[in-house]
Amino acid sequence: MRQLIMKDFFLQKRTAYMYLAMGMLFFFYFDAMDQENMLSPMIPAFIIVYSFMNRSLHEDEKNNTLRLLLTLPVERALLVKAKYMSVLSVAVISTIILVGIAVATGAVSFADPVERQVHLLVMAACILCYTVILSVFLPITYKLGIIKAQTINRFIFFGFIALGTTFGALVNSLKSRFNLSGEPPAWLDRMGTFLEQMNPYVFFAALLAFSAVVYLGSMLMSIRFMERREVY
């Protein structure tokens, strides 16, 4: 599997510096906007990971690398596992580098206990959101191919934006029409109380564990799709 993972890095060694430069550019952009929180390194990290994954899948089909690998005595499941591991490696490396830069430049500080807890929770929430996005995109790619997957992914992305905008407008409309600007509902208060009483480090670990489960489930689904897919 190590050779398959290194294959992805070798094919993109020329663009590795571009990914790093792009991540740094977005990091300093958010830092210049006074976004002194964990979002400033986490958003650029996701951009790097998504770009790497998209380029890797595209190169596999464009250069017929996938077809070539399937002619070798390599299990299809191993190809999928290697792809997931390479994406995970890039995610871990880019996150460590960008968070380290954020701490070194003062954009993020872990000195204060409260700030440290907030930063960790924001990091875990970002990791979960990004994991869900990647875990949806990868199985679609292994089932339909990169071209169709990219088209579907665009529709999903813009659909989420449209849905979020519409939902926000609907909530504001209902508030103004039915005078819903009073106290929040009781269930929301109970949820807030529960989250306040929960240990933030336990919550952080729970989010990371759930992200790992989602990613593992996505990999198993991709293996199933890959084993049934007609590549030739």
C-alpha positions, -999 to +999 in steps of 0.1 A: +000+000+000+029+024+007+039+024-030+003+033-040+002+061-015+035+075-026+023+073-062-003+101-055+024+123-040+049+116-068+024+125-095+017+158-078+051+167-066+052+196-090+020+211-076+028+205-040+044+239-037+014+255-054-009+238-028+012+251+000+014+286-015-024+286-020-029+276+016-006+303+029-023+329+007-058+320+021-044+318+056-029+354+055-061+366+038-082+354+067-056+367+092-057+401+075-095+401+080-089+398+118-102+362+117-080+353+147-095+319+153-091+283+142-110+290+110-080+309+096-059+277+093-087+251+089-103+266+058-070+268+038-062+232+050-095+220+035-088+238+002-054+220+000-069+186+008-098+190-016-075+202-044-051+173-038-079+147-038-096+162-069-063+164-089-053+129-078-086+113-090-085+133-122-050+122-130-058+085-123-085+086-150-069+111-174-036+092-176-053+058-175-034+051-143-064+033-128-067+010-158-030+002-157-032-006-119-061-029-125-041-050-149-016-057-121-022-083-093-036-056-070-069-058-052-094-031-060-100-027-023-063-019-018-065+009-044-093+025-026-077+022+008-045+038-005-064+067-019-082+073+014-049+071+032-032+095+009-060+120+013-059+116+051-021+120+051-024+153+032-052+164+056-030+157+087+001+173+073-015+204+060-035+209+093-004+205+114+016+230+092-011+256+090-021+254+127+016+256+136+020+287+115-012+302+131+002+296+166+037+310+156+022+342+141-002+347+170-034+342+149-043+314+173-033+311+209-037+281+232-024+300+263-058+308+278-078+277+288-111+290+275-097+300+242-079+266+239-112+248+244-130+270+218-102+265+193-103+227+198-140+226+194-139+247+162-112+225+148-132+193+155-163+208+140-144+218+109-128+183+106-163+168+109-178+191+082-148+185+058-150+147+065-186+146+055-179+165+023-150+142+013-170+111+024-198+120+000-176+129-029-153+099-029-179+071-032-197+090-060-164+092-078-157+055-075-192+047-086-196+071-116-161+084-124-145+118-117-162+138-144-198+129-134-188+132-097-175+167-102-207+177-119-229+162-091-206+178-065-211+212-080-249+208-079-247+196-042-224+226-033-246+252-049-277+234-036-264+238+000-257+275-006-292+280-020-308+259+007-290+278+034-299+312+019-335+302+015-338+288+050-323+320+065-347+342+045-376+319+055-367+321+092-364+359+090-398+361+072-415+339+099-400+360+127-413+392+113-447+378+103-455+359+135-434+379+159-411+351+168-384+374+182-390+363+218-373+336+239-358+305+221-378+273+223-373+251+254-356+222+235-329+247+223-323+259+258-320+223+270-295+215+242-274+246+251-274+236+288-263+201+279-234+213+258-223+238+284-221+210+310-203+186+288-165+184+290-151+202+260-123+177+256-147+148+256-168+166+230-137+172+210-127+135+211-163+125+203-164+147+172-131+133+160-142+097+167-175+103+147-154+118+119-133+087+118-164+065+117-179+085+088-146+084+069-143+046+074-179+041+063-172+061+032-142+040+024-161+007+028-188+021+005-162+032-021-147-003-020-180-018-027-186+006-056-151+000-070-154-037-070-186-035-090-175-008-114-167-015-150-135+006-157-127-006-192 
